């Protein structure tokens, strides 16, 4: 039984794609799976392509795709970070109540609780009302309401 090359490359693509989540979704495995899928399409269009040419295309496509995937992943990470920063910015100027959080204190605003420190670096007491001035990471820098 002679199996066409495009089906072998498709099987390789599916196997590598199935392994990607098991291996932590590593970029290299995803790259190999997509390169095998591309080669499956090419060998379906050009069934007489020699095996050495198939390997050259597979390796070349893999080598070219890694920088592209790295660039896309970096852009997605930056967008995700910008979204997180934007979500804390919406709390600036809001008032909240200081409450005990383990060994420290936090400020509750709406349903969210953020670690807090006072603008003047004095101690915050649970029950105090405060205004959020800015964020340093996830820590709310607050001003006491007198």
N, C-alpha and C positions, 0 to 999 in steps of 0.2 A: 504494500500500500504506500503510495507516494503522496505525502502531504505537501500542499502548495506552500511556498515560502511566506506568503502574506498571512496565512493562518498560524504559522509558527511564530512570526513576529507579533501577531495579535495576542497569541497565548502568552508570549513573554511580557507584553505590555500589561495584560490583565494580572499576571502573576506578580510583576513588580508593583503594579498599582495596589494590589491587595496587601502586599508586604509593607507598603509605605506607612500605614497607621501603626502596624505592629512594631516597626522600627522607629517610631516617634515622628513620622512624617518628615524624615530628613530630606533635605533638598536634593541630595545626590540620587536617592532612590526615585523620587518623583521625576527628576531629570531623565533618568534611564527609562522609566516607564513611558514618558512622552516621546522620547527618541525612538523607542521600539514601536509605538503607535504610528509615528510618522513613517517609519520604515515599512510598516505593514501596508500603509496606503501606497507608498511608492512601489513596493513589490507587487501589489495588486494591479497597478497601472502598467508596470514594466516587469512582467513575470520572468523574462530572460536575463535579468540583471545578475551578473556573476556574484558569487558569495563574497569574494574579497572586496567588491564594490559595496555590497550591503554592509559589511563591517566598517568600511571607511566612512560611509554615510552615517552609520549609527554612532561611531566615535566622534565624527565631526559635529553632528547635531548635538550630542551630549556636551561637547566642549563649548559650543556656541550658546547653548541654553543656560548654562550655569550663571554667567554674568547677568543675563537678562532676568532670571529668577531672583538673583541677589538684589538687583535694582528694584524689582517689583516688591519684594519682601521689605526692603528698607523703606520704600514709600508707604506701604501699608502700616508699618510700625510707627512712622512719623505721624500719619493721620490718626492712628489710635491714640498716641500720646497727646496730640493736639486736642482730641475729643475729651480726654481725661482732664486736661488743664482747663478747658472751657467749662466743664461741668462744675469745678470748684469755684470758678469765677462768678457763677450765678449767685453764690451765697454772699458775696461782698456787700456790705451795707445792711445785711439782715441782722436781726437781733435774735439772741438765743439764750438759753439758760445753762449755766455751768453745772455739770454733774460729775460724780466720782466715777472714774474708770480704772479699775484695778488699783495700782499704786499712784496713778496720776489723776488728772482731771480732763474732761472733754466738754465740748459745747454741743448741745442738741439744737439743730435747726431743722424744722420739719421732721422727717423721719430719720435723718442722718445724724450721726455723732462723729465729731472730728476731735482728735487730740488738740488741746488748746494751751496757749501761753499768753500771758498779758503783754501788752505793748510796752508797759513800763517795767516789765520783769518782776513785778510783785506777785505774791501768791494769789491764786484764784480760789474762791471758796464755793462749794456746792450751793446752788440756789441763786447765785448772783446772776443778774441780767447783763448781757454784754452785746456789743456790736462787733461784727467781723470786719476787720480792716483789710486783711490780705491773707494769703496762704503762703507758707514756706513748705513745699512738698505737700503733705496732707495735713500739716499742723496749721490750725487757724490761729492767727495772731489777732487778739481781740482787745477792745477798749471797754473798760467798765462803764456801765450807765449809772450815774450817781443819782 
